Amino acid sequence: MTIPAGEGIELRPVGIADAAALYAAIDRNRARLREWLPWIHLSYGFDDLTAFLRERMPENAARTSLTTCIWAADELCGSIGLHLIDTRNRNTSIGYWLDAAHEGRGIMTRACRALVTEGFRNYGLHRIEIRCATGNAKSAAVPQRLGFTEEGVLRQAEWLYDHWVDLRVFSMLVQDWG
């Protein structure tokens, strides 16, 4: 299942076949991504990524989460996903990252718009959150452009290697999604 995001951008569920290209993108962006993402520890390697992909593939198939690669003009340029879905409360959160070479083109905004639409239309979700560190202006710009409501700040909510970071919480409800 491919999710079109417009202007040559597609979201494709992750697979082992993506491992080399995905790892190359992570590795060349390691220092930049590590500033905000707690899973990119210094020893994060190809085996860690393939284990992650092997865990996500059955979750994608069971529709308990949705992890995708972002493709622009048939080039892998990042990842976006619906985290583990709370089926009882019909909500989840979105995580994403983009290769620096593809920033500033609206790719992540289009990818996020497509994923939110997918979540509401085809996963029956009621609420979707995006959380990002208070200092991460680029990440916060995505939900702001898409009309998410900023609900507040969770103080010291995430451990980032050697310190706590506060997280801004943005949300979208199905009835507000246009």
C-alpha positions, 0 to 999 in steps of 0.5 A: 500500500502506497500513500500518495502525498502529492508532487511526486511524494509517496509514503511506502510501508517499511520493508527489509529491502529499504534497510540499506537506503534508510540506514544511509540516510540515517547515517549521513544525518546522524549528528543532526537527528541525534540532537532531537531523536533519542533512538540515534545513540552513537552505536546505532548500527545497521543491525539495530535498523534491521531489527527495528524494521522487522518489528514494524513490518508485522505491526504495519500488517496488523494495523497496530501502527504504520511506519513508512519511508518517505520517497520523493521522485523515487529517492528515499528521503526520510521516515514518518509513522503512526506510533502504536495505536491506542485502539480503545481511545482511537488515538496515536502520535506521529514521529518523523525525520527528513534527510537534510538534503530534502528540507525546505521543499514542503516534503514533510508537511505533505507527508504529514498531511497524507499520514493524518488523512490516512489515520482518520480515513482508514484507521478510524482514529479520533485524535492524532498528536505530534510531540516535539522538543521545545527547541525544535522549531523545524519539527514544530512548524509541521503541525503549525502549518497543518492547523494542529492545536498546541495544547501545552508543554510536558515538562521534562518528558523525554530523556535525550541521552544525558538530559531531560527535554520539555515536549510541546504537544500538538493535536488534531481531532478528526472533526477538525481535519479538513 
